[in-house]
Each structure stands twice: as C-alpha cells, then as structure tokens.
Amino acid sequence: MTLYPYDRQAAVDYAHRWAYARNPKFYDFENLGGDCTNFVSQCLYAGSGIMNFTPEFGWYYIDVNERSPSWTGVPYLFDYLTRTDGSVGPVGQDASMSQMEPGDLLQLSFDGIHYQHTPIIVAVRYPIAPSRILVAAHSNDTDYKRLSSYQYRSVRYIHIAGVYKP
C-alpha cells in the first residue's frame, strides 16, 4: 500500500470551523462521555478523506449506532493510528513534542494512568514548548488553547505520517 500525504491544512481548517459548534452530520457525544475524540476523528477525516470500515478494528462513522470504537474512544484511536498492518486510513506514530506539526494530535492523562482527552494541534510556535503548542478540542470547547493551560499528568504525541488508500 502507498502512503499518501495527509492534508494538515484541511484538518486544521475543519478544527477551526467546528471548534465551538457541532457538525450536524455527526452525533454529539458530549453527554455520553465526551465529544473530544469524535471531533478529532472528524478533523482527521477532513485531512485524509477516507475511513476504514473494518468491523471492530477499523476507523469509521456511519451514525451514532454504527461506528468503530476508535472513532470516539481515546485509547482506541491511539491503537488504530499506531497500527502496523498497513490498512487503509490515516496512520500515525507515537512521537516526541519536537516532531509536532499542525494537524497532529495529542492525548492527555489527567490521572497519570489513563489517557482521557484528545485535542488536535492547530498551531506550533518555535522553539516548541507546551506553552507554544495550540490546540482545538471539544468537551470544554476550545480553539487556539495553549497545551500548558491544561492540568495534565502526562501527554502522548501522535504525529500523522500520512494516509493509506486502496
């Protein structure tokens, strides 16, 4: 399979457009555990243009009842993006802060054990530091929020390497 470029700008533009609103094409999971990973999946879809409809281990959204765990679940999205099987869809890698670019993701752990929140990076200022990484997110809707303003115990960075297409 060929790795195609990820359209970072399309993902960031989508994040800005919907940071304080909800796209009516997607269910709002705010009252079902939070909408952060659903929002980030929408951004990834805007930048990749493809879903992976593999039951259980894919990454897709048809409706509120027909979606993969990775579309809305923080740990499942990480597992999907960092997969090594080369299946279709966006692919990422566990990365360092210095590798982050707009359109990449990060996940935050507030308890130091589980990762519970997924924002998308919308801007990076150099030299890179948590105060110079700006994110958009749902579940406490925000845009251009400094990573350093979150009270987190740990963070993992996910660099989107590209998109596998059939």
N, C-alpha and C positions, 0 to 999 in steps of 0.2 A: 504494500500500500504506500502511496505517496503522501508525504506530509506537506500540506498547503499552508500558506500564510493565514494567520488569524488577523481579522480586521479589528485591530485595537481601537481605532477611532470610532468605528460603528458601535462597539461595545460601550465605550465611554459616552458617546452621544446618547445612546439609549439610557444609560445610567442617569445622565443629567435630565433627560426628558421625563423620566418616571420616578425620580428620587422622592418627590413629595406627592406622588399620585399613584394610581393603580391602573395598569393597562387592563381594560375590560375583557381582553381575550384570555386572561389568566385569573384563576381564583385567588383571592386574598387570604392567605393563611395566618394572618395576624392573630386571630383568636383560636388557632389550632397549633400553638407552639411557636409561632413567629413566621414572618414572611421573608427573612433575610436571604435564605438560600434559594427560594423561589425567584426573588428579584435578581440575584446574581446569575441564576441559570438563564433567565430571560436575557440578561446582558450578554452572556456567553453565546446564546443562540443568535443574537443580533450580530455578533462578531464572527460566528462560524457558519451560520446558515444551514446547519444540519443537526439532526437529532439521531440518536442511536436507539432503535426500537426493540432491542434485545430484551425479552422479558427478564425481570428481576435485576439483571446486571447492566442494563443499558442506561441511557440518559434521555428521557423524553417526557413530554407533557401532551396529553390529548384533552383531558378535562380533570376535574377535581378527583374523580374516582379512577381515572386511567392515567397514571404517571409512574415513573420509576422512583424508587426510594432516593436515588441520587439527585433528582430534580429539586427536592425540598429538604433533604436531610444533610446536615453539616458533615458528619463523618463519611456518609455515603458519597457525597460529591467529591471529597478528597480521594477516596478509594477509586472512584471512577476516573477522575482526571489523571491520577498517577498510575493507572493500569499499564501493563507491559504487553498486552496481547495484540495491539495494533488495530483494534476495531474502530469503526467509524465514529466521528465526533471530535470535539476539541480534546486536546491532550496536554497535560501539564506535568511539571516536575516540582518536587519539594525543593525549595531554593533558599537562598540567603537574601537578606534585606538588600544587599548591594546589587542583586540581579533584577530588582523590581522595576517594572515599567507600567505606564497607564494601560489598563485593560487586564492586568494581573489581579490575583486575588490574595486575600489573607484570611486566616481563621484565628479567632481569639478564644482563649480559655480564661474564664473568669474565676474558676475554682482551682486551676492548676492541674486538673485531671482530665476533664472532657473539653473538647472544643465545641463552643456553643453559638458562635456568631460568624457570619461570612460577609464581609464587605468587599467591594470592588475598588481597586485603586484607580482614581481619576486624574491624579497629577503626582509627579515626583519632582522634588527640587533637590539640587545638588549643593553641597555634599549630602548624600542620603542619610537621614536620621528619622526616628519616629515622628518628630515634630515637622518633618518635611515631606511626609507621605500623606496625601489627602485622599479620602475615601468617600464613597456614596454607599448608602445602605437603607434597607427597610428594617422595621422593628426598631423604633426610635428613628424615624425617617431623617435622613441627613444627606448633604452633598457638600463636598469640599471640607469635610471634617478631618482634623489632624488625628493621625493614629495615636499620638501621645495624649490626646484628651480622653481616651478610653482608660478605664481602670481594669486592666487585664493582668493575669499572672504569666501567661505565655502566649506566643504568637507563632504561627507557621505560615510561611510564604509559599505561594503556588505560582510559578511562572508558566504562563500558557505558551507552549512551544509551537503550536500550530494546530491544524485540523486534518484528520484523516478523512478522506472522501472515497466513496467506492469507485 
